């Protein structure tokens, strides 16, 4: 991950793009996410169909790269360790949604989700 961050920073510095605002990065992540969704507009391919459609697969790959680059650029800007924040979030998800209570049970998942939202609102 560190190597990738260095390459991103190198590219940004070489073009004087290394001083973005946090809001511009957040907007860019959202825009690129919308471009990823655009790859699926009007279609709903299975994983097998997706893997066999070279053009679509290539477009998805590029959009995912754009999203990941902006996300890593954001972590660089905020001086965050991407591995650390991902692992922290995985622990939070594991604690929030215990396997026993939600495995193959969408109703239980949404019940937990609703309880969490209600706690935030109060």
N, C-alpha and C positions, 0 to 999 in steps of 0.2 A: 504494500500500500504506500509505503514511504517513497518508493521509486516513482510511482505514478504521480504522487503529489509533487515531487520535484520536477517532473516533466511538465505538469500543468503550470506550475509556477514559472518555469523557464519560458514556456510559450507565452504566458501572460506578460511577463516582464519584457520580452523581446518586442512586444507590440504596444507597450505602455497601457496594458489592460489590467494591471495588477492593483488597481485602487477602486474597485467597484463599490457601490453602496449595497448594504444588506438587502434593501427593498428591491433593487434591480436584480440581484441574484435570485431572490424568492420569486419574482415575476418570471424570470427566465426559466426557472425550474418548472413552473406551472405551464408556461408556453410550450416548452419542449414536451411536457407530459401530454398536453393536448395534441401535439403532433404525433406522438406515439398512438394515442387513441384514434387519430385520423387513419392510421394504417388499418384499423378494424371497422371503419365506417361502412355500414351496409353489409358486412360479412361477419361470420362467426366460425372461423376455421377451427378444426380439431388440431391438436398438437401435431399429428401426423401430416395433415394437409399443410399446415404452416411450415413444417420442416421440408416438405416437397416443393413449396413455392419459393424458389430461389430469390426472386425479386422482392417479394413481401418480407421474407426472412432478412434480407439485406437491409431493407428500409427500417425494420424493427431494430436490428442491431445498431444502426446508425443513431436512431432516436434514443435508444437506451444509453448509448455512449454519451450523447449530448447531455442527457439528464444526469448521468453519473459525474460527468466533468463539472457541471454547474454545482452539484451537491458537494463534491470534493473542494471546489473553489470556495464554497461557502464555509466549509470546515477550516480551510486555510485562513480565510479572512477572520474568523472568530477564534482562531488558535485552538481548535478542538481536535481531538484525536478521533478519527472516524471509526476505527476498530472499537475503541472504548465506548463511544456513544451507541454504536450498534449493539454491542454486548450488553450494555446497561438496559437498552430498550427490550432486548430479548428476555432478560431477567424480569423486567416489569410485566411483559406480556405473560410470561410463565406464571407469575404470581397472581396476576389479575384474572386469568382464565385457566384454572386448574384443569388438567386433562380429564380427570374423572367426571367433572361436572359438564363438560361440553362435547366430549368425543361423540360424534355422530348424533348430536342433539342441538339443532339450530335454535329451538325454543329456549333452551337454557342459556345459550350464548347471548341471545338478544335480551333475555331477562337480566343477565349480568351487565350487559352494555347499558341498559336502561337505568339500572341502579347506580352505575358510575356517573352517568350524565346527571341524574337527580342530585347526587352528592355535590357535583360541581356547581349546580345552579343554586344550591342552598348555602 
